[in-house]
Amino acid sequence: MANDERQFVIMPLDRGHDRATFSCGVPALDRYLREQAGQDQQRHIARTFVLIDRTTSRIAGYYTLAAYGIEWQDLPATLTKRLPPYPRIPAILLGRLALHQDSRYRGKGLGGDLLSRALEHAFDLSNQIGAFAVVVQAKDLSAAAFYRHYNFIPFTDDPLRLFIAMGTIGKLRR
């Protein structure tokens, strides 16, 4: 992470993390962390990873990853020319990404750092299970712009649904 790596650590969510005090300013994302993330993990639906501030033990942010499939015809023709015509192309869903609204965390590049960590994690997983891309469903146009800034490409049918190919992530890691 670009910020002080000693201050923050990413780890899988567990029962010991204080989820009640997390607030990113988006009620649905706050509610998910408090009420649904643990259940999704128990059911093997999604995995949640938390960014812990070591100085306070607070959750400064989180992201979720899950298996996903992209409809072959939803991808741009420039990509499908190089892909097998499977009905679904394997991918990883970045289901949620949120940063605490506390001023200690906002405006310091932690959102981009958290996204970079999520993409690195997804890339590593793709080397184990095979996945062509990371897909995200942005909440609004502002969130979509955030993802486009990090090389995500909108699907043609929905400007709020975006993806980044693993090949692109691999190039960015170098």
C-alpha positions as CSV (number, residue, x, y, z in Angstrom):
1,M,0.0,0.0,0.0
2,A,1.2,3.5,-0.8
3,N,0.4,4.6,2.8
4,D,2.3,3.5,5.8
5,E,2.2,-0.3,5.6
6,R,2.8,-0.6,9.2
7,Q,-0.3,1.3,10.1
8,F,-2.7,-0.9,8.0
9,V,-3.1,-4.6,7.5
10,I,-5.6,-6.5,5.3
11,M,-7.1,-9.7,6.7
12,P,-10.1,-11.9,6.3
13,L,-13.1,-10.7,8.3
14,D,-13.7,-12.7,11.5
15,R,-16.0,-12.5,14.5
16,G,-13.5,-10.5,16.5
17,H,-13.6,-7.4,14.2
18,D,-15.8,-4.5,15.4
19,R,-18.2,-4.1,12.6
20,A,-20.7,-1.9,14.5
21,T,-18.6,1.2,14.3
22,F,-17.8,1.1,10.6
23,S,-19.5,3.8,8.6
24,C,-18.7,4.7,5.0
25,G,-21.7,7.0,4.4
26,V,-23.5,4.5,2.3
27,P,-26.1,2.7,4.4
28,A,-26.3,-0.4,2.2
29,L,-22.5,-0.9,2.5
30,D,-22.5,-0.3,6.2
31,R,-25.5,-2.7,6.7
32,Y,-23.8,-5.4,4.6
33,L,-20.7,-5.4,6.7
34,R,-22.7,-5.4,10.0
35,E,-25.4,-7.9,9.1
36,Q,-24.7,-9.9,6.0
37,A,-20.9,-10.4,5.5
38,G,-20.5,-13.1,8.1
39,Q,-23.5,-15.0,6.8
40,D,-22.2,-14.8,3.2
41,Q,-18.8,-16.2,4.4
42,Q,-20.5,-19.1,6.3
43,R,-22.5,-20.0,3.2
44,H,-19.4,-19.7,0.9
45,I,-21.1,-17.0,-1.1
46,A,-18.5,-14.3,-0.7
47,R,-15.4,-13.5,1.3
48,T,-14.9,-10.2,3.0
49,F,-11.4,-8.7,3.7
50,V,-11.0,-5.8,6.1
51,L,-8.4,-3.1,6.2
52,I,-7.5,-2.7,9.9
53,D,-5.9,0.4,11.3
54,R,-3.4,-1.0,13.7
55,T,-3.3,2.2,15.8
56,T,-7.0,2.0,16.6
57,S,-7.9,-1.6,15.7
58,R,-10.8,-0.1,13.7
59,I,-12.0,-1.3,10.3
60,A,-10.8,1.4,8.0
61,G,-12.3,-0.3,4.9
62,Y,-13.3,-3.5,3.3
63,Y,-13.8,-5.4,0.1
64,T,-15.6,-8.6,-0.9
65,L,-14.7,-11.2,-3.6
66,A,-16.8,-13.9,-5.1
67,A,-16.9,-16.2,-8.1
68,Y,-18.6,-14.8,-11.1
69,G,-19.3,-15.5,-14.7
70,I,-19.5,-13.0,-17.6
71,E,-21.8,-13.7,-20.5
72,W,-19.6,-14.1,-23.5
73,Q,-21.7,-11.8,-25.6
74,D,-21.5,-9.0,-23.0
75,L,-17.7,-8.5,-23.6
76,P,-16.4,-6.2,-26.3
77,A,-15.8,-7.8,-29.7
78,T,-12.1,-6.9,-29.5
79,L,-11.8,-9.3,-26.6
80,T,-14.2,-12.1,-27.7
81,K,-12.1,-12.6,-30.8
82,R,-9.4,-14.0,-28.5
83,L,-11.6,-16.0,-26.2
84,P,-13.3,-19.4,-26.6
85,P,-17.0,-19.0,-27.2
86,Y,-18.0,-20.4,-23.9
87,P,-21.4,-19.3,-22.7
88,R,-19.8,-17.8,-19.6
89,I,-16.3,-16.6,-19.1
90,P,-15.0,-17.1,-15.5
91,A,-14.4,-14.0,-13.5
92,I,-14.1,-12.7,-10.0
93,L,-16.7,-10.3,-8.6
94,L,-15.5,-7.3,-6.5
95,G,-18.9,-7.2,-4.9
96,R,-18.3,-4.4,-2.4
97,L,-15.5,-1.9,-1.7
98,A,-15.9,0.7,1.1
99,L,-13.7,3.1,3.1
100,H,-14.6,4.5,6.5
101,Q,-15.8,8.1,6.3
102,D,-13.6,9.1,9.2
103,S,-11.3,12.0,8.1
104,R,-8.3,9.9,9.2
105,Y,-8.9,7.7,6.2
106,R,-10.5,9.9,3.5
107,G,-8.4,11.9,1.0
108,K,-5.2,9.9,1.7
109,G,-5.3,7.5,-1.2
110,L,-6.6,4.6,0.9
111,G,-9.5,3.9,-1.5
112,G,-7.1,3.4,-4.4
113,D,-4.8,1.4,-2.2
114,L,-7.7,-0.9,-1.0
115,L,-8.8,-1.4,-4.7
116,S,-5.2,-2.2,-5.6
117,R,-5.0,-4.8,-2.8
118,A,-8.3,-6.3,-4.0
119,L,-7.1,-6.5,-7.6
120,E,-3.8,-8.1,-6.5
121,H,-5.7,-10.6,-4.4
122,A,-8.0,-11.4,-7.4
123,F,-5.0,-11.8,-9.7
124,D,-3.4,-14.2,-7.3
125,L,-6.6,-16.2,-7.2
126,S,-6.9,-16.2,-11.0
127,N,-3.5,-18.0,-11.1
128,Q,-5.0,-20.8,-9.0
129,I,-8.6,-21.2,-10.3
130,G,-8.6,-19.3,-13.6
131,A,-10.5,-16.1,-14.1
132,F,-10.4,-13.7,-17.0
133,A,-11.4,-10.5,-15.3
134,V,-12.6,-8.7,-12.2
135,V,-16.1,-7.3,-12.5
136,V,-17.7,-4.6,-10.4
137,Q,-21.2,-3.0,-10.3
138,A,-20.7,0.6,-9.4
139,K,-23.3,2.2,-7.2
140,D,-23.5,5.4,-9.2
141,L,-21.7,7.4,-11.9
142,S,-19.2,8.8,-9.4
143,A,-18.2,5.3,-8.3
144,A,-18.0,4.2,-12.0
145,A,-15.6,7.1,-12.6
146,F,-13.4,5.9,-9.7
147,Y,-13.1,2.5,-11.3
148,R,-12.5,3.9,-14.8
149,H,-9.6,5.9,-13.3
150,Y,-8.1,2.5,-12.4
151,N,-8.4,1.1,-16.0
152,F,-11.8,-0.6,-15.6
153,I,-13.9,-0.8,-18.8
154,P,-17.7,-0.4,-18.8
155,F,-19.7,-3.2,-20.3
156,T,-21.6,-2.0,-23.4
157,D,-25.0,-2.6,-21.9
158,D,-24.5,-0.9,-18.6
159,P,-22.1,2.0,-17.8
160,L,-22.2,1.1,-14.1
161,R,-21.0,-2.5,-14.6
162,L,-17.3,-2.5,-15.3
163,F,-14.5,-5.0,-15.7
164,I,-10.7,-5.1,-15.8
165,A,-8.9,-8.0,-17.5
166,M,-6.4,-10.1,-15.5
167,G,-3.9,-9.3,-18.2
168,T,-4.2,-5.6,-17.5
169,I,-3.9,-6.2,-13.7
170,G,-0.7,-8.3,-14.4
171,K,0.8,-5.4,-16.5
172,L,-0.1,-2.9,-13.7
173,R,1.7,-5.1,-11.1
174,R,5.0,-4.9,-12.9
